Amino acid sequence: MMQSRSTGVRLVLVAAALCLSAACDAPSSGAGGAEGLSLFLDNCSQCHGAYAQGTDLAPAITEVAMDLSEDDLVDIILNGEGQMEPVDLDVEEAELIALYLADELLEP
């Protein structure tokens, strides 16, 4: 029990650090930034991991999405692909996630 609690605390701390980092680095236009990170953590991280590193449930986004455009990412989020089910978000929310992924995780 203590180990899972410790893991949960670590994940919360990592998410908080990412939120702070994203908020500090977020462009003034709001492109992705903290809101995109929050949406990613709420809707994608359960399967893809908090760092998009992949889990037993889904691959690492950083490995499978490097050559995808933001529009491609939005399409996959909203419509699913392969074994991934569509995510129940509106277009604007999917765009924020795609911007976050493109700006924070996929750029070399």
C-alpha positions as CSV (number, residue, x, y, z in Angstrom):
1,M,0.0,0.0,0.0
2,M,2.8,2.4,0.9
3,Q,4.5,1.9,-2.5
4,S,1.4,2.7,-4.5
5,R,0.8,5.8,-2.3
6,S,4.4,6.9,-2.9
7,T,4.0,6.4,-6.6
8,G,0.8,8.4,-6.6
9,V,2.5,11.2,-4.7
10,R,5.4,11.2,-7.2
11,L,3.0,11.4,-10.1
12,V,1.2,14.3,-8.6
13,L,4.5,16.1,-8.0
14,V,5.6,15.4,-11.6
15,A,2.3,16.7,-12.9
16,A,2.6,19.8,-10.8
17,A,6.1,20.4,-12.0
18,L,5.0,20.0,-15.6
19,C,2.1,22.3,-15.0
20,L,4.4,25.0,-13.6
21,S,6.9,24.5,-16.4
22,A,4.2,24.7,-19.1
23,A,2.6,27.7,-17.5
24,C,5.9,29.5,-17.4
25,D,6.7,28.5,-21.0
26,A,3.2,28.9,-22.4
27,P,3.0,31.5,-25.2
28,S,0.8,34.4,-24.5
29,S,-1.5,33.3,-27.2
30,G,-2.4,30.3,-25.1
31,A,-1.2,27.8,-27.7
32,G,-1.3,24.5,-25.8
33,G,0.4,25.5,-22.6
34,A,-1.0,24.7,-19.2
35,E,-4.5,24.1,-20.5
36,G,-3.2,21.6,-23.1
37,L,-1.2,19.8,-20.4
38,S,-4.1,19.7,-18.1
39,L,-6.3,18.2,-20.8
40,F,-3.6,15.7,-21.7
41,L,-3.2,14.6,-18.1
42,D,-7.0,14.2,-17.7
43,N,-7.7,12.5,-21.0
44,C,-4.5,10.8,-22.4
45,S,-2.1,10.1,-19.6
46,Q,-4.1,7.1,-18.2
47,C,-3.1,5.1,-21.3
48,H,-0.1,7.0,-22.7
49,G,1.6,7.9,-19.4
50,A,2.1,11.3,-17.7
51,Y,5.2,12.0,-19.9
52,A,3.5,10.4,-23.0
53,Q,6.2,7.7,-22.5
54,G,3.8,4.9,-23.2
55,T,2.4,2.2,-20.9
56,D,1.1,-1.4,-21.2
57,L,-2.1,0.1,-22.6
58,A,-0.8,2.4,-25.3
59,P,2.4,3.4,-27.1
60,A,4.7,6.3,-26.4
61,I,3.3,9.3,-28.2
62,T,6.8,10.6,-28.6
63,E,7.6,7.5,-30.7
64,V,4.5,7.2,-32.9
65,A,3.6,10.9,-33.5
66,M,7.0,12.5,-34.4
67,D,6.0,12.9,-38.1
68,L,2.3,13.9,-37.5
69,S,1.0,17.4,-38.0
70,E,-1.1,19.1,-35.3
71,D,-4.2,18.4,-37.6
72,D,-3.3,14.7,-37.7
73,L,-3.0,14.7,-33.9
74,V,-6.4,16.4,-33.6
75,D,-7.9,13.8,-36.0
76,I,-6.5,10.9,-34.0
77,I,-7.7,12.3,-30.7
78,L,-11.2,12.9,-31.9
79,N,-11.6,9.8,-34.1
80,G,-9.2,7.3,-32.7
81,E,-6.8,5.1,-34.7
82,G,-6.0,1.5,-34.5
83,Q,-6.9,0.2,-31.1
84,M,-7.3,3.8,-29.7
85,E,-10.9,4.8,-29.1
86,P,-12.0,8.4,-29.9
87,V,-11.6,10.7,-27.0
88,D,-14.8,12.6,-26.0
89,L,-13.6,16.2,-26.4
90,D,-14.6,19.1,-28.5
91,V,-12.4,20.3,-31.3
92,E,-10.9,23.2,-29.3
93,E,-9.8,20.8,-26.5
94,A,-8.3,18.4,-28.9
95,E,-6.4,21.3,-30.6
96,L,-5.0,22.4,-27.2
97,I,-3.7,18.9,-26.5
98,A,-2.2,18.7,-30.0
99,L,-0.5,22.1,-29.5
100,Y,0.8,21.0,-26.2
101,L,2.2,17.7,-27.6
102,A,3.7,19.5,-30.7
103,D,5.3,22.3,-28.6
104,E,6.4,20.4,-25.5
105,L,6.9,16.8,-26.4
106,L,7.4,16.3,-30.1
107,E,9.7,19.1,-31.1
108,P,13.4,18.0,-31.2
